[in-house]
Amino acid sequence: MIKFLTNEVERSNFDSYVIRKIEETCFKYGLIPLAVSIEHASSQLYPGLQAADFVAGSIFNKYERGIRRVL
């Protein structure tokens, strides 16, 4: 899902960060921590993920790079 995380260490660090943030938020609000499973998949295999990737990329380009064209 996240293209810029290309090596195993970066992916592992990202996964740990996400899980830690979920646990911290649950603790803050007195909730039972969720069992989280993170999977890194190619957006080419999942149409819904491909659509989300396209939308996220378009929003990033608009606000971070000032690019308004979709294609």
PQR file with spaces between the fields and no chain letter, atoms N, CA, C, O and H, PARSE charges and radii, in Angstrom:
ATOM       1  N    MET     1       0.820   -1.183    0.000 -0.4000 1.5000
ATOM       2  CA   MET     1       0.000    0.000    0.000 -0.0000 2.0000
ATOM       3  C    MET     1       0.866    1.250    0.000  0.5500 1.7000
ATOM       4  O    MET     1       0.546    2.224   -0.681 -0.5500 1.4000
ATOM       5  N    ILE     2       1.930    1.234    0.735 -0.4000 1.5000
ATOM       6  CA   ILE     2       2.784    2.404    0.801 -0.0000 2.0000
ATOM       7  C    ILE     2       4.024    2.138   -0.032  0.5500 1.7000
ATOM       8  O    ILE     2       4.900    1.366    0.358 -0.5500 1.4000
ATOM       9  H    ILE     2       2.190    0.443    1.288  0.4000 1.0000
ATOM      10  N    LYS     3       4.086    2.790   -1.189 -0.4000 1.5000
ATOM      11  CA   LYS     3       5.134    2.497   -2.164 -0.0000 2.0000
ATOM      12  C    LYS     3       6.520    2.916   -1.697  0.5500 1.7000
ATOM      13  O    LYS     3       7.514    2.287   -2.061 -0.5500 1.4000
ATOM      14  H    LYS     3       3.375    3.417   -1.506  0.4000 1.0000
ATOM      15  N    PHE     4       6.595    3.982   -0.886 -0.4000 1.5000
ATOM      16  CA   PHE     4       7.910    4.468   -0.514 -0.0000 2.0000
ATOM      17  C    PHE     4       8.580    3.611    0.553  0.5500 1.7000
ATOM      18  O    PHE     4       9.762    3.807    0.835 -0.5500 1.4000
ATOM      19  H    PHE     4       5.788    4.492   -0.591  0.4000 1.0000
ATOM      20  N    LEU     5       7.864    2.676    1.147 -0.4000 1.5000
ATOM      21  CA   LEU     5       8.475    1.764    2.113 -0.0000 2.0000
ATOM      22  C    LEU     5       8.962    0.537    1.352  0.5500 1.7000
ATOM      23  O    LEU     5       8.226   -0.432    1.168 -0.5500 1.4000
ATOM      24  H    LEU     5       6.903    2.518    0.918  0.4000 1.0000
ATOM      25  N    THR     6      10.202    0.598    0.919 -0.4000 1.5000
ATOM      26  CA   THR     6      10.686   -0.423   -0.001 -0.0000 2.0000
ATOM      27  C    THR     6      11.440   -1.557    0.662  0.5500 1.7000
ATOM      28  O    THR     6      11.537   -2.642    0.089 -0.5500 1.4000
ATOM      29  H    THR     6      10.800    1.386    1.068  0.4000 1.0000
ATOM      30  N    ASN     7      11.975   -1.339    1.850 -0.4000 1.5000
ATOM      31  CA   ASN     7      12.717   -2.446    2.445 -0.0000 2.0000
ATOM      32  C    ASN     7      12.018   -2.965    3.696  0.5500 1.7000
ATOM      33  O    ASN     7      11.138   -2.312    4.256 -0.5500 1.4000
ATOM      34  H    ASN     7      11.896   -0.457    2.316  0.4000 1.0000
ATOM      35  N    GLU     8      12.425   -4.129    4.109 -0.4000 1.5000
ATOM      36  CA   GLU     8      11.766   -4.834    5.217 -0.0000 2.0000
ATOM      37  C    GLU     8      11.861   -4.062    6.530  0.5500 1.7000
ATOM      38  O    GLU     8      10.915   -4.069    7.318 -0.5500 1.4000
ATOM      39  H    GLU     8      13.141   -4.659    3.655  0.4000 1.0000
ATOM      40  N    VAL     9      12.981   -3.403    6.775 -0.4000 1.5000
ATOM      41  CA   VAL     9      13.153   -2.646    8.014 -0.0000 2.0000
ATOM      42  C    VAL     9      12.168   -1.484    8.069  0.5500 1.7000
ATOM      43  O    VAL     9      11.542   -1.245    9.102 -0.5500 1.4000
ATOM      44  H    VAL     9      13.750   -3.398    6.135  0.4000 1.0000
ATOM      45  N    GLU    10      12.030   -0.761    6.960 -0.4000 1.5000
ATOM      46  CA   GLU    10      11.088    0.353    6.915 -0.0000 2.0000
ATOM      47  C    GLU    10       9.660   -0.127    7.124  0.5500 1.7000
ATOM      48  O    GLU    10       8.896    0.497    7.860 -0.5500 1.4000
ATOM      49  H    GLU    10      12.538   -0.955    6.121  0.4000 1.0000
ATOM      50  N    ARG    11       9.296   -1.225    6.487 -0.4000 1.5000
ATOM      51  CA   ARG    11       7.942   -1.773    6.651 -0.0000 2.0000
ATOM      52  C    ARG    11       7.705   -2.196    8.090  0.5500 1.7000
ATOM      53  O    ARG    11       6.642   -1.929    8.651 -0.5500 1.4000
ATOM      54  H    ARG    11       9.917   -1.733    5.889  0.4000 1.0000
ATOM      55  N    SER    12       8.675   -2.844    8.683 -0.4000 1.5000
ATOM      56  CA   SER    12       8.553   -3.294   10.065 -0.0000 2.0000
ATOM      57  C    SER    12       8.417   -2.104   11.015  0.5500 1.7000
ATOM      58  O    SER    12       7.596   -2.131   11.932 -0.5500 1.4000
ATOM      59  H    SER    12       9.538   -3.060    8.228  0.4000 1.0000
ATOM      60  N    ASN    13       9.216   -1.070   10.799 -0.4000 1.5000
ATOM      61  CA   ASN    13       9.123    0.141   11.621 -0.0000 2.0000
ATOM      62  C    ASN    13       7.763    0.807   11.466  0.5500 1.7000
ATOM      63  O    ASN    13       7.172    1.256   12.448 -0.5500 1.4000
ATOM      64  H    ASN    13       9.883   -1.048   10.055  0.4000 1.0000
ATOM      65  N    PHE    14       7.268    0.871   10.239 -0.4000 1.5000
ATOM      66  CA   PHE    14       5.954    1.459    9.992 -0.0000 2.0000
ATOM      67  C    PHE    14       4.864    0.658   10.693  0.5500 1.7000
ATOM      68  O    PHE    14       3.990    1.232   11.342 -0.5500 1.4000
ATOM      69  H    PHE    14       7.749    0.506    9.441  0.4000 1.0000
ATOM      70  N    ASP    15       4.911   -0.663   10.565 -0.4000 1.5000
ATOM      71  CA   ASP    15       3.920   -1.529   11.210 -0.0000 2.0000
ATOM      72  C    ASP    15       3.932   -1.327   12.725  0.5500 1.7000
ATOM      73  O    ASP    15       2.877   -1.212   13.349 -0.5500 1.4000
ATOM      74  H    ASP    15       5.621   -1.129   10.038  0.4000 1.0000
ATOM      75  N    SER    16       5.122   -1.285   13.309 -0.4000 1.5000
ATOM      76  CA   SER    16       5.249   -1.090   14.757 -0.0000 2.0000
ATOM      77  C    SER    16       4.676    0.253   15.175  0.5500 1.7000
ATOM      78  O    SER    16       4.006    0.354   16.203 -0.5500 1.4000
ATOM      79  H    SER    16       5.979   -1.379   12.802  0.4000 1.0000
ATOM      80  N    TYR    17       4.937    1.283   14.383 -0.4000 1.5000
ATOM      81  CA   TYR    17       4.414    2.615   14.677 -0.0000 2.0000
ATOM      82  C    TYR    17       2.887    2.617   14.676  0.5500 1.7000
ATOM      83  O    TYR    17       2.267    3.148   15.598 -0.5500 1.4000
ATOM      84  H    TYR    17       5.481    1.201   13.548  0.4000 1.0000
ATOM      85  N    VAL    18       2.284    2.030   13.656 -0.4000 1.5000
ATOM      86  CA   VAL    18       0.820    2.000   13.552 -0.0000 2.0000
ATOM      87  C    VAL    18       0.213    1.244   14.730  0.5500 1.7000
ATOM      88  O    VAL    18      -0.751    1.706   15.339 -0.5500 1.4000
ATOM      89  H    VAL    18       2.787    1.599   12.908  0.4000 1.0000
ATOM      90  N    ILE    19       0.770    0.097   15.044 -0.4000 1.5000
ATOM      91  CA   ILE    19       0.250   -0.700   16.160 -0.0000 2.0000
ATOM      92  C    ILE    19       0.408    0.055   17.479  0.5500 1.7000
ATOM      93  O    ILE    19      -0.506    0.056   18.303 -0.5500 1.4000
ATOM      94  H    ILE    19       1.554   -0.279   14.548  0.4000 1.0000
ATOM      95  N    ARG    20       1.552    0.693   17.683 -0.4000 1.5000
ATOM      96  CA   ARG    20       1.777    1.464   18.907 -0.0000 2.0000
ATOM      97  C    ARG    20       0.767    2.600   19.033  0.5500 1.7000
ATOM      98  O    ARG    20       0.240    2.837   20.120 -0.5500 1.4000
ATOM      99  H    ARG    20       2.295    0.692   17.013  0.4000 1.0000
ATOM     100  N    LYS    21       0.492    3.301   17.940 -0.4000 1.5000
ATOM     101  CA   LYS    21      -0.470    4.405   17.974 -0.0000 2.0000
ATOM     102  C    LYS    21      -1.878    3.905   18.290  0.5500 1.7000
ATOM     103  O    LYS    21      -2.616    4.560   19.025 -0.5500 1.4000
ATOM     104  H    LYS    21       0.920    3.108   17.057  0.4000 1.0000
ATOM     105  N    ILE    22      -2.252    2.762   17.746 -0.4000 1.5000
ATOM     106  CA   ILE    22      -3.560    2.180   18.046 -0.0000 2.0000
ATOM     107  C    ILE    22      -3.638    1.835   19.527  0.5500 1.7000
ATOM     108  O    ILE    22      -4.635    2.138   20.183 -0.5500 1.4000
ATOM     109  H    ILE    22      -1.653    2.230   17.148  0.4000 1.0000
ATOM     110  N    GLU    23      -2.598    1.206   20.056 -0.4000 1.5000
ATOM     111  CA   GLU    23      -2.579    0.839   21.474 -0.0000 2.0000
ATOM     112  C    GLU    23      -2.624    2.070   22.370  0.5500 1.7000
ATOM     113  O    GLU    23      -3.338    2.071   23.372 -0.5500 1.4000
ATOM     114  H    GLU    23      -1.789    0.960   19.523  0.4000 1.0000
ATOM     115  N    GLU    24      -1.874    3.124   22.028 -0.4000 1.5000
ATOM     116  CA   GLU    24      -1.879    4.358   22.814 -0.0000 2.0000
ATOM     117  C    GLU    24      -3.260    5.003   22.814  0.5500 1.7000
ATOM     118  O    GLU    24      -3.726    5.483   23.847 -0.5500 1.4000
ATOM     119  H    GLU    24      -1.294    3.123   21.213  0.4000 1.0000
ATOM     120  N    THR    25      -3.907    5.013   21.663 -0.4000 1.5000
ATOM     121  CA   THR    25      -5.241    5.607   21.563 -0.0000 2.0000
ATOM     122  C    THR    25      -6.252    4.812   22.375  0.5500 1.7000
ATOM     123  O    THR    25      -7.090    5.394   23.065 -0.5500 1.4000
ATOM     124  H    THR    25      -3.528    4.623   20.824  0.4000 1.0000
ATOM     125  N    CYS    26      -6.182    3.503   22.301 -0.4000 1.5000
ATOM     126  CA   CYS    26      -7.086    2.657   23.095 -0.0000 2.0000
ATOM     127  C    CYS    26      -6.877    2.909   24.582  0.5500 1.7000
ATOM     128  O    CYS    26      -7.848    3.027   25.329 -0.5500 1.4000
ATOM     129  H    CYS    26      -5.502    3.030   21.741  0.4000 1.0000
ATOM     130  N    PHE    27      -5.627    2.993   25.023 -0.4000 1.5000
ATOM     131  CA   PHE    27      -5.323    3.245   26.430 -0.0000 2.0000
ATOM     132  C    PHE    27      -5.863    4.605   26.856  0.5500 1.7000
ATOM     133  O    PHE    27      -6.438    4.743   27.936 -0.5500 1.4000
ATOM     134  H    PHE    27      -4.838    2.897   24.416  0.4000 1.0000
ATOM     135  N    LYS    28      -5.674    5.608   26.002 -0.4000 1.5000
ATOM     136  CA   LYS    28      -6.115    6.975   26.301 -0.0000 2.0000
ATOM     137  C    LYS    28      -7.619    7.035   26.543  0.5500 1.7000
ATOM     138  O    LYS    28      -8.074    7.763   27.425 -0.5500 1.4000
ATOM     139  H    LYS    28      -5.207    5.496   25.124  0.4000 1.0000
ATOM     140  N    TYR    29      -8.385    6.285   25.778 -0.4000 1.5000
ATOM     141  CA   TYR    29      -9.843    6.323   25.886 -0.0000 2.0000
ATOM     142  C    TYR    29     -10.416    5.156   26.682  0.5500 1.7000
ATOM     143  O    TYR    29     -11.633    4.975   26.725 -0.5500 1.4000
ATOM     144  H    TYR    29      -8.015    5.694   25.062  0.4000 1.0000
ATOM     145  N    GLY    30      -9.561    4.370   27.305 -0.4000 1.5000
ATOM     146  CA   GLY    30     -10.020    3.260   28.132 -0.0000 2.0000
ATOM     147  C    GLY    30     -10.653    2.132   27.345  0.5500 1.7000
ATOM     148  O    GLY    30     -11.566    1.465   27.833 -0.5500 1.4000
ATOM     149  H    GLY    30      -8.572    4.517   27.270  0.4000 1.0000
ATOM     150  N    LEU    31     -10.181    1.915   26.142 -0.4000 1.5000
ATOM     151  CA   LEU    31     -10.719    0.862   25.288 -0.0000 2.0000
ATOM     152  C    LEU    31      -9.816   -0.364   25.307  0.5500 1.7000
ATOM     153  O    LEU    31      -8.625   -0.265   25.601 -0.5500 1.4000
ATOM     154  H    LEU    31      -9.440    2.456   25.745  0.4000 1.0000
ATOM     155  N    ILE    32     -10.383   -1.498   24.997 -0.4000 1.5000
ATOM     156  CA   ILE    32      -9.599   -2.722   24.880 -0.0000 2.0000
ATOM     157  C    ILE    32      -8.813   -2.650   23.570  0.5500 1.7000
ATOM     158  O    ILE    32      -9.403   -2.422   22.515 -0.5500 1.4000
ATOM     159  H    ILE    32     -11.351   -1.578   24.758  0.4000 1.0000
ATOM     160  N    PRO    33      -7.495   -2.840   23.620 -0.5600 1.5000
ATOM     161  CA   PRO    33      -6.701   -2.779   22.378  0.2800 2.0000
ATOM     162  C    PRO    33      -7.163   -3.820   21.357  0.5500 1.7000
ATOM     163  O    PRO    33      -7.506   -4.951   21.703 -0.5500 1.4000
ATOM     164  N    LEU    34      -7.161   -3.414   20.124 -0.4000 1.5000
ATOM     165  CA   LEU    34      -7.566   -4.288   19.031 -0.0000 2.0000
ATOM     166  C    LEU    34      -6.440   -5.237   18.645  0.5500 1.7000
ATOM     167  O    LEU    34      -5.262   -4.919   18.804 -0.5500 1.4000
ATOM     168  H    LEU    34      -6.882   -2.496   19.843  0.4000 1.0000
ATOM     169  N    ALA    35      -6.810   -6.377   18.147 -0.4000 1.5000
ATOM     170  CA   ALA    35      -5.828   -7.282   17.542 -0.0000 2.0000
ATOM     171  C    ALA    35      -5.632   -6.806   16.105  0.5500 1.7000
ATOM     172  O    ALA    35      -6.552   -6.882   15.291 -0.5500 1.4000
ATOM     173  H    ALA    35      -7.767   -6.635   18.018  0.4000 1.0000
ATOM     174  N    VAL    36      -4.454   -6.322   15.801 -0.4000 1.5000
ATOM     175  CA   VAL    36      -4.190   -5.712   14.503 -0.0000 2.0000
ATOM     176  C    VAL    36      -3.271   -6.605   13.678  0.5500 1.7000
ATOM     177  O    VAL    36      -2.257   -7.109   14.162 -0.5500 1.4000
ATOM     178  H    VAL    36      -3.706   -6.260   16.462  0.4000 1.0000
ATOM     179  N    SER    37      -3.652   -6.782   12.429 -0.4000 1.5000
ATOM     180  CA   SER    37      -2.822   -7.513   11.480 -0.0000 2.0000
ATOM     181  C    SER    37      -2.611   -6.606   10.270  0.5500 1.7000
ATOM     182  O    SER    37      -3.576   -6.179    9.635 -0.5500 1.4000
ATOM     183  H    SER    37      -4.475   -6.372   12.035  0.4000 1.0000
ATOM     184  N    ILE    38      -1.370   -6.317    9.956 -0.4000 1.5000
ATOM     185  CA   ILE    38      -1.056   -5.428    8.841 -0.0000 2.0000
ATOM     186  C    ILE    38      -0.498   -6.255    7.697  0.5500 1.7000
ATOM     187  O    ILE    38       0.420   -7.056    7.877 -0.5500 1.4000
ATOM     188  H    ILE    38      -0.586   -6.664   10.472  0.4000 1.0000
ATOM     189  N    GLU    39      -1.065   -6.049    6.523 -0.4000 1.5000
ATOM     190  CA   GLU    39      -0.618   -6.761    5.329 -0.0000 2.0000
ATOM     191  C    GLU    39      -0.209   -5.739    4.283  0.5500 1.7000
ATOM     192  O    GLU    39      -0.947   -4.791    4.016 -0.5500 1.4000
ATOM     193  H    GLU    39      -1.811   -5.399    6.377  0.4000 1.0000
ATOM     194  N    HIS    40       0.941   -5.924    3.700 -0.4000 1.5000
ATOM     195  CA   HIS    40       1.400   -5.056    2.620 -0.0000 2.0000
ATOM     196  C    HIS    40       1.127   -5.792    1.311  0.5500 1.7000
ATOM     197  O    HIS    40       1.711   -6.839    1.033 -0.5500 1.4000
ATOM     198  H    HIS    40       1.541   -6.694    3.917  0.4000 1.0000
ATOM     199  N    ALA    41       0.232   -5.222    0.521 -0.4000 1.5000
ATOM     200  CA   ALA    41      -0.188   -5.884   -0.712 -0.0000 2.0000
ATOM     201  C    ALA    41      -0.030   -4.936   -1.892  0.5500 1.7000
ATOM     202  O    ALA    41      -0.034   -3.715   -1.731 -0.5500 1.4000
ATOM     203  H    ALA    41      -0.243   -4.371    0.747  0.4000 1.0000
ATOM     204  N    SER    42       0.104   -5.500   -3.046 -0.4000 1.5000
ATOM     205  CA   SER    42       0.183   -4.719   -4.272 -0.0000 2.0000
ATOM     206  C    SER    42      -1.212   -4.234   -4.643  0.5500 1.7000
ATOM     207  O    SER    42      -2.166   -5.011   -4.650 -0.5500 1.4000
ATOM     208  H    SER    42       0.108   -6.491   -3.176  0.4000 1.0000
ATOM     209  N    SER    43      -1.324   -2.951   -4.951 -0.4000 1.5000
ATOM     210  CA   SER    43      -2.630   -2.418   -5.336 -0.0000 2.0000
ATOM     211  C    SER    43      -3.108   -3.018   -6.655  0.5500 1.7000
ATOM     212  O    SER    43      -4.295   -2.940   -6.973 -0.5500 1.4000
ATOM     213  H    SER    43      -0.549   -2.320   -4.945  0.4000 1.0000
ATOM     214  N    GLN    44      -2.209   -3.610   -7.418 -0.4000 1.5000
ATOM     215  CA   GLN    44      -2.603   -4.245   -8.676 -0.0000 2.0000
ATOM     216  C    GLN    44      -3.460   -5.484   -8.434  0.5500 1.7000
ATOM     217  O    GLN    44      -4.214   -5.895   -9.316 -0.5500 1.4000
ATOM     218  H    GLN    44      -1.245   -3.673   -7.159  0.4000 1.0000
ATOM     219  N    LEU    45      -3.352   -6.075   -7.262 -0.4000 1.5000
ATOM     220  CA   LEU    45      -4.107   -7.290   -6.957 -0.0000 2.0000
ATOM     221  C    LEU    45      -5.501   -7.010   -6.403  0.5500 1.7000
ATOM     222  O    LEU    45      -6.366   -7.886   -6.426 -0.5500 1.4000
ATOM     223  H    LEU    45      -2.740   -5.741   -6.546  0.4000 1.0000
ATOM     224  N    TYR    46      -5.723   -5.793   -5.906 -0.4000 1.5000
ATOM     225  CA   TYR    46      -6.990   -5.462   -5.254 -0.0000 2.0000
ATOM     226  C    TYR    46      -7.556   -4.169   -5.843  0.5500 1.7000
ATOM     227  O    TYR    46      -6.992   -3.098   -5.621 -0.5500 1.4000
ATOM     228  H    TYR    46      -5.021   -5.081   -5.888  0.4000 1.0000
ATOM     229  N    PRO    47      -8.661   -4.250   -6.592 -0.5600 1.5000
ATOM     230  CA   PRO    47      -9.228   -3.052   -7.222  0.2800 2.0000
ATOM     231  C    PRO    47      -9.564   -1.939   -6.228  0.5500 1.7000
ATOM     232  O    PRO    47      -9.344   -0.765   -6.523 -0.5500 1.4000
ATOM     233  N    GLY    48     -10.093   -2.291   -5.059 -0.4000 1.5000
ATOM     234  CA   GLY    48     -10.424   -1.271   -4.057 -0.0000 2.0000
ATOM     235  C    GLY    48      -9.189   -0.551   -3.555  0.5500 1.7000
ATOM     236  O    GLY    48      -9.209    0.664   -3.356 -0.5500 1.4000
ATOM     237  H    GLY    48     -10.272   -3.245   -4.819  0.4000 1.0000
ATOM     238  N    LEU    49      -8.124   -1.293   -3.352 -0.4000 1.5000
ATOM     239  CA   LEU    49      -6.861   -0.709   -2.913 -0.0000 2.0000
ATOM     240  C    LEU    49      -6.262    0.154   -4.017  0.5500 1.7000
ATOM     241  O    LEU    49      -5.654    1.190   -3.745 -0.5500 1.4000
ATOM     242  H    LEU    49      -8.108   -2.279   -3.514  0.4000 1.0000
ATOM     243  N    GLN    50      -6.435   -0.274   -5.254 -0.4000 1.5000
ATOM     244  CA   GLN    50      -5.941    0.502   -6.388 -0.0000 2.0000
ATOM     245  C    GLN    50      -6.681    1.841   -6.469  0.5500 1.7000
ATOM     246  O    GLN    50      -6.067    2.874   -6.736 -0.5500 1.4000
ATOM     247  H    GLN    50      -6.929   -1.116   -5.475  0.4000 1.0000
ATOM     248  N    ALA    51      -7.985    1.825   -6.241 -0.4000 1.5000
ATOM     249  CA   ALA    51      -8.770    3.063   -6.259 -0.0000 2.0000
ATOM     250  C    ALA    51      -8.334    3.994   -5.127  0.5500 1.7000
ATOM     251  O    ALA    51      -8.170    5.196   -5.336 -0.5500 1.4000
ATOM     252  H    ALA    51      -8.484    0.986   -6.024  0.4000 1.0000
ATOM     253  N    ALA    52      -8.146    3.436   -3.924 -0.4000 1.5000
ATOM     254  CA   ALA    52      -7.705    4.243   -2.785 -0.0000 2.0000
ATOM     255  C    ALA    52      -6.318    4.831   -3.043  0.5500 1.7000
ATOM     256  O    ALA    52      -6.060    5.982   -2.689 -0.5500 1.4000
ATOM     257  H    ALA    52      -8.279    2.460   -3.754  0.4000 1.0000
ATOM     258  N    ASP    53      -5.436    4.062   -3.648 -0.4000 1.5000
ATOM     259  CA   ASP    53      -4.091    4.513   -3.982 -0.0000 2.0000
ATOM     260  C    ASP    53      -4.145    5.663   -4.984  0.5500 1.7000
ATOM     261  O    ASP    53      -3.396    6.633   -4.866 -0.5500 1.4000
ATOM     262  H    ASP    53      -5.646    3.127   -3.936  0.4000 1.0000
ATOM     263  N    PHE    54      -5.031    5.551   -5.965 -0.4000 1.5000
ATOM     264  CA   PHE    54      -5.200    6.596   -6.978 -0.0000 2.0000
ATOM     265  C    PHE    54      -5.698    7.894   -6.341  0.5500 1.7000
ATOM     266  O    PHE    54      -5.168    8.971   -6.613 -0.5500 1.4000
ATOM     267  H    PHE    54      -5.640    4.763   -6.061  0.4000 1.0000
ATOM     268  N    VAL    55      -6.720    7.782   -5.491 -0.4000 1.5000
ATOM     269  CA   VAL    55      -7.293    8.964   -4.834 -0.0000 2.0000
ATOM     270  C    VAL    55      -6.253    9.617   -3.923  0.5500 1.7000
ATOM     271  O    VAL    55      -6.083   10.836   -3.948 -0.5500 1.4000
ATOM     272  H    VAL    55      -7.151    6.907   -5.270  0.4000 1.0000
ATOM     273  N    ALA    56      -5.557    8.808   -3.118 -0.4000 1.5000
ATOM     274  CA   ALA    56      -4.538    9.351   -2.217 -0.0000 2.0000
ATOM     275  C    ALA    56      -3.427   10.045   -3.010  0.5500 1.7000
ATOM     276  O    ALA    56      -2.958   11.114   -2.618 -0.5500 1.4000
ATOM     277  H    ALA    56      -5.695    7.818   -3.097  0.4000 1.0000
ATOM     278  N    GLY    57      -3.011    9.444   -4.112 -0.4000 1.5000
ATOM     279  CA   GLY    57      -1.980   10.052   -4.950 -0.0000 2.0000
ATOM     280  C    GLY    57      -2.440   11.362   -5.567  0.5500 1.7000
ATOM     281  O    GLY    57      -1.662   12.311   -5.666 -0.5500 1.4000
ATOM     282  H    GLY    57      -3.392    8.576   -4.430  0.4000 1.0000
ATOM     283  N    SER    58      -3.696   11.419   -5.980 -0.4000 1.5000
ATOM     284  CA   SER    58      -4.245   12.646   -6.565 -0.0000 2.0000
ATOM     285  C    SER    58      -4.303   13.768   -5.537  0.5500 1.7000
ATOM     286  O    SER    58      -3.959   14.912   -5.836 -0.5500 1.4000
ATOM     287  H    SER    58      -4.329   10.649   -5.899  0.4000 1.0000
ATOM     288  N    ILE    59      -4.739   13.436   -4.329 -0.4000 1.5000
ATOM     289  CA   ILE    59      -4.812   14.438   -3.260 -0.0000 2.0000
ATOM     290  C    ILE    59      -3.407   14.925   -2.905  0.5500 1.7000
ATOM     291  O    ILE    59      -3.188   16.123   -2.732 -0.5500 1.4000
ATOM     292  H    ILE    59      -5.019   12.507   -4.087  0.4000 1.0000
ATOM     293  N    PHE    60      -2.461   13.996   -2.799 -0.4000 1.5000
ATOM     294  CA   PHE    60      -1.077   14.373   -2.507 -0.0000 2.0000
ATOM     295  C    PHE    60      -0.547   15.327   -3.572  0.5500 1.7000
ATOM     296  O    PHE    60       0.024   16.369   -3.248 -0.5500 1.4000
ATOM     297  H    PHE    60      -2.640   13.022   -2.940  0.4000 1.0000
ATOM     298  N    ASN    61      -0.733   14.974   -4.841 -0.4000 1.5000
ATOM     299  CA   ASN    61      -0.236   15.824   -5.924 -0.0000 2.0000
ATOM     300  C    ASN    61      -0.866   17.203   -5.898  0.5500 1.7000
ATOM     301  O    ASN    61      -0.183   18.195   -6.155 -0.5500 1.4000
ATOM     302  H    ASN    61      -1.197   14.128   -5.105  0.4000 1.0000
ATOM     303  N    LYS    62      -2.155   17.290   -5.592 -0.4000 1.5000
ATOM     304  CA   LYS    62      -2.836   18.581   -5.569 -0.0000 2.0000
ATOM     305  C    LYS    62      -2.290   19.475   -4.464  0.5500 1.7000
ATOM     306  O    LYS    62      -1.959   20.635   -4.714 -0.5500 1.4000
ATOM     307  H    LYS    62      -2.710   16.484   -5.384  0.4000 1.0000
ATOM     308  N    TYR    63      -2.192   18.954   -3.255 -0.4000 1.5000
ATOM     309  CA   TYR    63      -1.840   19.790   -2.117 -0.0000 2.0000
ATOM     310  C    TYR    63      -0.340   19.901   -1.850  0.5500 1.7000
ATOM     311  O    TYR    63       0.104   20.914   -1.310 -0.5500 1.4000
ATOM     312  H    TYR    63      -2.461   18.012   -3.052  0.4000 1.0000
ATOM     313  N    GLU    64       0.435   18.912   -2.203 -0.4000 1.5000
ATOM     314  CA   GLU    64       1.870   18.960   -1.927 -0.0000 2.0000
ATOM     315  C    GLU    64       2.689   19.445   -3.120  0.5500 1.7000
ATOM     316  O    GLU    64       3.747   20.051   -2.950 -0.5500 1.4000
ATOM     317  H    GLU    64       0.074   18.089   -2.641  0.4000 1.0000
ATOM     318  N    ARG    65       2.203   19.180   -4.306 -0.4000 1.5000
ATOM     319  CA   ARG    65       2.965   19.548   -5.503 -0.0000 2.0000
ATOM     320  C    ARG    65       2.263   20.581   -6.370  0.5500 1.7000
ATOM     321  O    ARG    65       2.852   21.093   -7.322 -0.5500 1.4000
ATOM     322  H    ARG    65       1.344   18.688   -4.444  0.4000 1.0000
ATOM     323  N    GLY    66       1.015   20.894   -6.054 -0.4000 1.5000
ATOM     324  CA   GLY    66       0.271   21.875   -6.830 -0.0000 2.0000
ATOM     325  C    GLY    66      -0.156   21.384   -8.199  0.5500 1.7000
ATOM     326  O    GLY    66      -0.481   22.190   -9.070 -0.5500 1.4000
ATOM     327  H    GLY    66       0.536   20.478   -5.280  0.4000 1.0000
ATOM     328  N    ILE    67      -0.160   20.074   -8.405 -0.4000 1.5000
ATOM     329  CA   ILE    67      -0.563   19.488   -9.681 -0.0000 2.0000
ATOM     330  C    ILE    67      -2.060   19.222   -9.638  0.5500 1.7000
ATOM     331  O    ILE    67      -2.533   18.485   -8.773 -0.5500 1.4000
ATOM     332  H    ILE    67       0.104   19.419   -7.697  0.4000 1.0000
ATOM     333  N    ARG    68      -2.809   19.814  -10.563 -0.4000 1.5000
ATOM     334  CA   ARG    68      -4.263   19.661  -10.550 -0.0000 2.0000
ATOM     335  C    ARG    68      -4.763   18.613  -11.531  0.5500 1.7000
ATOM     336  O    ARG    68      -5.913   18.183  -11.435 -0.5500 1.4000
ATOM     337  H    ARG    68      -2.425   20.413  -11.266  0.4000 1.0000
ATOM     338  N    ARG    69      -3.927   18.193  -12.472 -0.4000 1.5000
ATOM     339  CA   ARG    69      -4.350   17.188  -13.450 -0.0000 2.0000
ATOM     340  C    ARG    69      -4.392   15.816  -12.815  0.5500 1.7000
ATOM     341  O    ARG    69      -3.572   15.491  -11.956 -0.5500 1.4000
ATOM     342  H    ARG    69      -2.993   18.542  -12.551  0.4000 1.0000
ATOM     343  N    VAL    70      -5.353   15.008  -13.243 -0.4000 1.5000
ATOM     344  CA   VAL    70      -5.473   13.654  -12.728 -0.0000 2.0000
ATOM     345  C    VAL    70      -4.500   12.731  -13.446  0.5500 1.7000
ATOM     346  O    VAL    70      -3.811   11.941  -12.801 -0.5500 1.4000
ATOM     347  H    VAL    70      -6.019   15.272  -13.941  0.4000 1.0000
ATOM     348  N    LEU    71      -4.436   12.817  -14.743 -0.4000 1.5000
ATOM     349  CA   LEU    71      -3.556   11.928  -15.511 -0.0000 2.0000
ATOM     350  C    LEU    71      -2.449   12.713  -16.158  0.5500 1.7000
ATOM     351  O    LEU    71      -1.606   12.138  -16.847 -0.5500 1.4000
ATOM     352  H    LEU    71      -4.996   13.458  -15.267  0.4000 1.0000
